[in-house]
């Protein structure tokens, strides 16, 4: 009997691949799909390498300790090596050895003595154990990376595992949170649950720990819509960090783009990740992934050979055109993935589709995304990867978020990504920090950022939610540390405090670090409330760093990438101050939901709509006078009012809106400022809803045109109470 699909001849028995050595049955198989694919009858193995001369599939026993055999992939189609093992089953552990020229000067670094990870591996088993045998060259040799190392790396490498993708999603349904309703919460799988009292010890730091009902209930109660997880793709723990007793905690050092990080799994099945996603979807929360497709864990020419470097170095990486021995390093990590190569581009988009389809992830935040849009002549918003995502019927429906910078030429591209993309807005971060610090001349920048940075994003039909607003993120100070330290304190990282940003636009308010001074503590808490309120009450999409809602600290460390411990983990032992800030944050998010004017996709211009006789946004001096040019240029002015008119035209159709009108009075100066509450047509009075100076203060009704004192370094939010007559 012959299976025409796989070219299987059931009468053949086994195949002799080497003299005197009996091997597993092998069939030709198919070049697609790439990776190891279980079809219910056997497993198809497929690996791209344009420059290899031979590919060996290495099979291991269940323990992963014993290499049972090496099977040569028999076919080579369209630069893809492939074969089919009818006797292989899910659970099979494997890796590759790839033969070819070892010629670094020409960009080739094949070394069949090194066991390699399948780029399409869906699961990794075991740990990467650092040893000199992992390197394709001999460390310490006078010829450096031009030497050739013949030691077997297999004892030190993780194994790939063939998986059965079957999973019953049950009643789990797809959720698509509109951008206008999105509030992102950035966190770390391990650090978020390692100290959580409701997470069983055996589940802490894992996907299962993150799926504990109490963890999800907390996020639902907080009001976030989208959970953004720092890298969960399998990553390497850097050798130089281990030698210092540290670890790659953040995970921006990818080994395999399809496999979840083994340390984040409490079970032996990748279905654990699916179960977590299903539970969040059942609670109405999206799951977004922070993904790293700009580089890999293999470093530069002096780095290890773990996967891509040994499979086809010249294809997978961007090499120096005139000296392909060396790598283009636009990432600052030693190498740059070559997304200009069609097979590499395919691998990245296949990975994204796998996580979006098979794992049901709702969106992605792309680390150093400028690299993904960089072609040979620089950043191109019409580059292959960006175009690929834009036209893909699945990926184009996901949330796509760019970190729009890298360290390469022309690396800063905020506002330059194409339609369909949102972007981290570091200008929002820096300008809002500077405003509340009391820096002079910040009113124009403040106004731009409050209204979704139209100066950056209002083009090509992009919407206000394209701006991902954040005050803090994993990279930098926490919110509490932002108001507690003037300088970074990164000594624990072992780099003599040389790592991390020096310009943090932070302010310690008189004392560096912790203090018992009640005045300073009160001011710091007020500043945290100011910054959180500014984040949640601004146009655009807010992103909250996990723990900021209750004043989490990292002790002044603004680069905790290697701190897998007390510094990096979230401490759930909340102080009274922390509980108060948490309650305030919940209130802010609920108010954002109550006031749709804060979540509009349409950019606000401040121009008079002649048909409706309404301005969508009006900027006011404390005296309730409209801001004029001289007011904007007053370097000492640190107080401003803004009316967001809920009756302004909400969409492209000329009609009155039906949202609530709000008024914000902001005072970043050292002294109290008396505001006049503006007279808005159709309104009867103002209802004060938020007071950052006294967050416990209840709602207060205030007549229009009455005076209201905004205390030093504080913000007040008012809701317009309208007369009975309203616009149709």
Secondary structure, 3 states (H helix, E strand, C coil): CEECCCCEECCCCCCEEECCEECCCCECCCCCCCEEEECCCCEEEEEECCCCCEEEEEEECCCCCCEEEEEECCEEECCEEEEEECCCCCCCEEEEEEECCEEHHHCEECCCCCCECCCCCCCEECCCCCCHHHCCCCCCCCCHHHCCCCCCCHHHCCEEECCCCCCCCCCCCCCCCCHHHCEEEEECHHHHHCCCCCCCHHHCCCHHHHCCHHHHHHHHHHCCCEEEECCCEEECCCHHHHHCCCCCCCCCCEEEEEEECHHHCCCCCCHHHHHHHHHHHHCCCEEEEEECCCCCCCCCCCCCCCCHHHHHHHHHECECCCCCCCECCCCCCCCCECCCCHHHHHHHHHHHHHHHHHCCCCEEEECCHHHHCEECCEECCCCHHHHHHHHCCCHHHCEEEECCCCCCCCCCCCCCCCCCCEEEEHHHHHHHHHHHHCCCCCHHHHHHHHECCHHHHCCCCCCHHHEEEECCCCCCCCHHHHCCCCCCCCHHHCCCCCCCCCCCCCCCCCCCCCCCCHHHHHHHHHHHHHHHHHHHHCECEEEEECCHHHCCCCCCCCCCCCCCCCCCCCCCCCCHHHHHHHHHHHHHHHHHHHCHHHHCCCCCCCCEECCCCEECEEEECCCCCECCHHHHCCCCCCEEEEEECCCCCCCCCCCCCCCCCEEEEEECCCCCEEEECCCCCCEEEEEEEEECCCCCCCCEEEECCCEEEECCCEEEEEEEEECCCCCC
